[in-house]
Amino acid sequence: MKTVKQISAVLIILALIALAVFRLNSNKEKIKATTALASQTISEVPVKIVLPQTGTISKQISATGIVSATEELMVLSETQGKVKKIYKNVGDRVQKNEVIVEVDDETIAANVLVAEANFEQQKKDIERMERLEQGSAIAKHDLEKARIGLKKAEADLITARKALRDTKIKAPISGIVNKRLVENGQFVAGGMPICEIVNTAKLRIWVKVPEKDIFKLAKGQVVNVTIPAFPGETFSGKINSIGEKADNAMKFDAEVVMDNQGGEHHLKAGLFSEVKIPVEAAETILIEKTAITGSMKNPTVFVVEGDKAVKKEIITNESDEKFVEVVSGLKKDDKVVVSGQLNLNDGDRVKIIQ
């Protein structure tokens, strides 16, 4: 009886051992199959490729600036006296040499009459002395002295007449009166500001251009100007001058001038603006931005050569939302990987998919 139990126990143990061996072998086969599948997947990474394009990316230099008038002038008084009449107010248009303010001229006009009388008297004295000198009735010295007196009288007359003209304060430039700084009856002195005139027939915008772009600019080059106060509108201007020296931020000054349109789109000085300067772009190799691995500072791409991925360092230039220019590192017939490159290492086998 004991022998039968022992035999049964042995048989059970053998059965368990056989089952364990069977399961172990089965697991080994599954592991081998999984390993083989993984090895196959890793050995051929599926990728999508495109050929580089040739073309240009629309290039433009953007800069901001404040619109200013081409002429802004503070008119100063060259005389003194009480303001007699004001001809122009703020917002009025004024032409060059048009009277803006008139100062009381009664005393100065009297000075002119005195200077004219003195000048005429000196002329008559000279004529009389010249006749006497011909008859040797006076000394030459007295005649020369009289002639000097005539010149002084003439100078006094010129000064008096100018002082009279200065009582009518005129506009030195054409434009619009932006500020008026005197009132009727007010006493003004020489050098006192009377008004400010702004000429906005032409406008000026000073912009800062980085050193890398300054040699792309040329005098007379057409630029586009946008102004937030006129959304959706684009104005045309030209580069009028380019600075010769960079500032501490390594930027150069460039002056843009533009004609001021009348009517609805009449612009005023002091508006914020953005200047966009189109520059010529040479045809070059373009690739999609999605092909680039790493950073734009040190860009690399994968290309397919045969059935392997090859990592290449490239040098890029301008870019837009989709494409980037490749200056060097790629050829036109390179098969550039645009999908699947995140799983790639240099030298991996690849499988091209659609």
Secondary structure, DSSP 8 states (H G I E B T S, - for coil): -HHHHHHHHHHHHHHHHHHHHHHHHHHHHHHHHHHHHHHHHHHSEEEEEE--EEE---EEEEEEEEEEEEEEEEEE-SS-EEEEEE---TT-EE-TT-EEEEE--HHHHHHHHHHHHHHHHHHHHHHHHHHHHHTT-S-HHHHHHHHHHHHHHHHHHHHHHHHHHHTEEE-SS-EEEEEE---TT-EE-TT-EEEEEEEEEEEEEEEEEETTTGGG--TT-EEEEE-TTSTT-EEEEEEEEE-SS--TTSEEEEEEEEE---GGG---TT-EEEEEEEE----EEEEEGGG-BS-SSS-EEEEEETTEEEEEE-EEEEE-SSEEEEEES--TT--EEEESGGG--TT-BEEE--
